[in-house]
């Protein structure tokens, strides 16, 4: 999408199977993705094969997040960004982001990818709003989304079941309006 930055958002490729298999089956990531069962290589392969289907047909979109490595400027996958629950009538969708390896986190990659994705959602897809759901104790994700213009609009009590008990979850929204202070 934007090749002038260190981050590139791109479509899924068959070569992404191994890294997706690793990330989708990491129990540490399940804690924030509401996943409770592993994915088979076969299911992920079929998912990649069907990733070309139109967003209006499947109501979701996943892009890989690549980072350009200097000095060769070779790109490597570091995560994914997802648009889900796409509602073309109300022009809204959910968004989720993953930076797969701990060593790639806290480097600004997620923020840059999210900013690019917001521009894509608002300008190309012409969405009116994006939303996300984040556990109230996930301060890093809350910070990421609020720094990119999202606002907490509600809190769901005892929403997430964990081994330590129930946790609350925020819903955050970003509305694409003419009077918005963000120019995506």
C-alpha positions as CSV (number, residue, x, y, z in Angstrom):
1,X,0.0,0.0,0.0
2,X,2.4,2.7,1.2
3,X,6.0,1.9,0.1
4,X,7.6,5.1,1.4
5,X,7.4,3.9,5.0
6,X,9.1,1.0,6.8
7,X,5.7,-0.9,6.8
8,X,4.0,-2.5,3.9
9,X,0.4,-3.9,4.0
10,X,-0.1,-6.7,1.5
11,X,-2.4,-9.6,0.5
12,X,-1.8,-13.0,1.9
13,X,0.5,-15.3,-0.1
14,X,1.0,-19.1,0.0
15,X,4.5,-18.4,1.5
16,X,2.8,-17.0,4.6
17,X,1.5,-20.4,5.7
18,X,4.3,-21.3,8.1
19,X,4.3,-17.9,9.9
20,X,0.5,-17.9,10.1
21,X,0.5,-21.4,11.4
22,X,3.0,-20.4,14.1
23,X,1.1,-17.3,15.2
24,X,-2.4,-18.8,15.1
25,X,-1.2,-21.7,17.3
26,X,0.6,-19.6,19.9
27,X,-1.4,-19.8,23.2
28,X,0.0,-16.5,24.3
29,X,-1.7,-14.8,21.4
30,X,-4.9,-16.7,22.1
31,X,-5.3,-14.6,25.2
32,X,-6.1,-11.5,23.2
33,X,-7.7,-13.1,20.2
34,X,-10.5,-15.1,21.9
35,X,-9.1,-18.2,20.3
36,X,-9.3,-21.4,22.3
37,X,-8.4,-24.1,19.8
38,X,-5.5,-24.6,17.4
39,X,-5.7,-24.2,13.7
40,X,-4.6,-27.0,11.3
41,X,-2.2,-26.3,8.5
42,X,-4.8,-27.5,6.1
43,X,-7.4,-25.0,7.3
44,X,-4.9,-22.1,7.1
45,X,-3.9,-23.2,3.6
46,X,-7.6,-23.1,2.5
47,X,-8.0,-19.7,4.2
48,X,-5.0,-18.4,2.2
49,X,-6.4,-19.9,-1.0
50,X,-9.7,-18.0,-0.5
51,X,-8.2,-14.8,0.7
52,X,-8.7,-13.3,-2.7
53,X,-12.5,-13.3,-2.4
54,X,-14.2,-10.0,-2.4
55,X,-14.7,-8.3,1.0
56,X,-18.4,-7.7,0.1
57,X,-18.7,-11.5,-0.3
58,X,-16.8,-12.8,2.8
59,X,-17.3,-9.7,5.1
60,X,-13.6,-9.8,6.2
61,X,-10.1,-9.0,5.0
62,X,-6.7,-9.9,6.4
63,X,-3.5,-8.2,5.3
64,X,0.0,-9.1,6.2
65,X,2.2,-6.5,7.8
66,X,5.7,-6.5,6.4
67,X,8.6,-4.4,7.6
68,X,11.4,-3.3,5.2
69,X,14.8,-4.4,6.5
70,X,17.7,-2.1,5.9
71,X,20.1,-1.8,4.2
72,X,18.8,-4.3,1.6
73,X,15.2,-3.1,1.9
74,X,14.0,-6.7,1.9
75,X,10.6,-7.1,3.5
76,X,9.7,-9.7,6.1
77,X,6.3,-10.5,7.6
78,X,5.9,-9.3,11.2
79,X,2.1,-9.5,11.7
80,X,-1.4,-9.3,10.4
81,X,-4.2,-6.7,10.4
82,X,-7.8,-7.8,10.1
83,X,-11.0,-6.2,9.1
84,X,-14.0,-8.3,10.3
85,X,-17.7,-8.1,10.8
86,X,-17.8,-5.8,7.7
87,X,-21.2,-4.3,7.4
88,X,-21.6,-2.6,4.0
89,X,-25.0,-1.2,4.8
90,X,-23.9,0.7,7.9
91,X,-20.4,1.2,6.5
92,X,-18.6,-0.2,9.6
93,X,-16.2,-3.0,10.5
94,X,-14.1,-4.3,13.3
95,X,-10.3,-4.1,13.2
96,X,-7.7,-6.2,14.9
97,X,-3.9,-6.3,14.7
98,X,-1.2,-8.7,15.7
99,X,2.6,-8.2,15.8
100,X,3.6,-11.9,16.0
101,X,7.0,-11.8,17.6
102,X,7.7,-10.1,20.9
103,X,11.0,-8.8,19.5
104,X,9.1,-6.8,16.8
105,X,6.7,-5.2,19.4
106,X,7.1,-1.7,20.9
107,X,8.9,-0.4,17.7
108,X,6.0,1.6,16.2
109,X,5.2,-1.0,13.6
110,X,1.7,-1.6,14.8
111,X,0.9,2.1,14.9
112,X,2.2,2.7,11.4
113,X,0.3,-0.3,10.1
114,X,-2.9,0.8,11.8
115,X,-2.6,4.3,10.4
116,X,-2.2,2.9,6.9
117,X,-5.1,0.5,7.4
118,X,-7.4,3.3,8.7
119,X,-6.6,5.4,5.6
120,X,-7.4,2.3,3.4
121,X,-10.7,1.6,5.3
122,X,-11.9,5.3,5.1
123,X,-10.7,6.3,1.7
124,X,-10.7,3.1,-0.4
125,X,-13.5,1.1,1.3
126,X,-15.3,4.4,2.2
127,X,-16.2,3.1,5.7
128,X,-17.9,5.5,8.1
129,X,-16.4,3.8,11.2
130,X,-14.1,1.2,12.6
131,X,-14.3,-0.4,16.0
132,X,-12.3,-2.8,18.2
133,X,-12.8,-4.7,21.4
134,X,-10.0,-4.7,23.9
135,X,-9.7,-6.1,27.4
136,X,-9.6,-3.2,29.9
137,X,-6.3,-4.4,31.3
138,X,-4.6,-4.5,27.9
139,X,-3.0,-1.1,28.3
140,X,-0.7,-1.4,25.3
141,X,-3.5,-2.1,22.8
142,X,-5.7,0.6,24.3
143,X,-2.8,3.0,23.9
144,X,-2.2,1.9,20.3
145,X,-5.8,2.5,19.3
146,X,-6.4,5.7,21.2
147,X,-3.2,7.2,19.8
148,X,-4.6,6.5,16.4
149,X,-7.9,8.3,17.1
150,X,-10.1,5.6,18.6
151,X,-12.2,6.6,21.6
152,X,-13.5,4.3,24.3
153,X,-17.3,4.3,23.9
154,X,-18.4,1.6,26.3
155,X,-17.4,-1.2,28.7
156,X,-18.8,-4.7,28.7
157,X,-18.7,-6.1,32.3
158,X,-17.4,-9.7,33.0
159,X,-17.1,-10.2,29.2
160,X,-14.0,-12.3,28.9
161,X,-13.6,-15.6,30.8
162,X,-10.0,-16.3,31.9
163,X,-8.4,-18.8,34.2
164,X,-8.2,-16.0,36.8
165,X,-11.9,-15.1,36.5
166,X,-13.9,-12.7,34.3
167,X,-12.4,-9.5,32.8
168,X,-14.1,-6.4,31.4
169,X,-13.7,-5.3,27.8
170,X,-13.8,-1.9,26.2
171,X,-15.3,-1.1,22.8
172,X,-13.4,1.6,21.0
173,X,-14.7,3.4,17.9
174,X,-13.2,5.7,15.3
175,X,-15.7,7.6,13.2
176,X,-14.7,9.0,9.9
177,X,-16.5,12.4,9.9
178,X,-15.7,15.8,8.2
179,X,-15.3,17.4,11.7
180,X,-12.8,14.7,12.8
181,X,-9.5,16.1,14.1
182,X,-7.7,13.3,12.3
183,X,-6.9,13.6,8.7
184,X,-6.5,10.0,7.5
